Amino acid sequence: MENVTANSIYKSQLFRFEEVSWVQKDQIPNLDLAYDMLPLMEMMEAPDKSEFFYRHRTEDGWEKEIF
């Protein structure tokens, strides 16, 4: 099996979507991310947390809880 690198995983001759790229972790907050991506990433990295979900919709948005 040949060596697989980050560059070889996403190479394609044809694609119809946005280009995929790798960024440094400290640059992630500067990107145009999906709503709540930063709190979700924080939860995934926290050893004392295991779930992130939206309990119910409130008048001005979603009420979220992190467990």
N, C-alpha and C positions, 0 to 999 in steps of 0.2 A: 504494500500500500504506500502510495506517495505521501509526502508530508503535506498536511493541510494547514494553511495559515489564514489569518483573518482576511487577507486580500484575496485568496483563492476561493473562499467560501461564497463571496458575493459577486464574483465575476460573471458576466453574462454578455452575450452578443446582442441580445435584444431584451429590453425591459420597457414597461409602460408606466411605471410608477416613479416616485421620487428616488433619487440615488441614496444608497445606504452608505454611511461612513462611521468611522470610529472617532470618538472624541475623548479628551481627558476628562476624568470625573469632575474636576473642579470647574470645567466649562459647561457642564450640564445645565446649571441654573440660567445661563445666558441664551439657551436655545428656546425655540418656540415649541413647547411641549404640550402634551394633552393635559386637560384639566386635572389637577391633583396628582400629577406624576411625581412631583418632589415629595409630598407627604407619603405617597405610596412607596417610593424608594427608601425614605427614612424608616418606614415601618419594616421593610424587608431586611434592612441592615441592623435593626435593633434586636439584640438577643432576647430581650424580655417581652417582645411583641410577636403575635402570631397571626393576627387577622386585621383586615381593614375593610370595612363595609359601610354602606349607607343604610341607616335604619329606616327612615321614612322621609318623605318630602315635606318641607315646611313651606310657608308662604313665600319666602324669598330664596328658596333653593333647597338643597339636600342637607339633612343633618347627618354628619358622619361620626363614627365612633371608631377608635383604634383600640384593639385589645392585645 
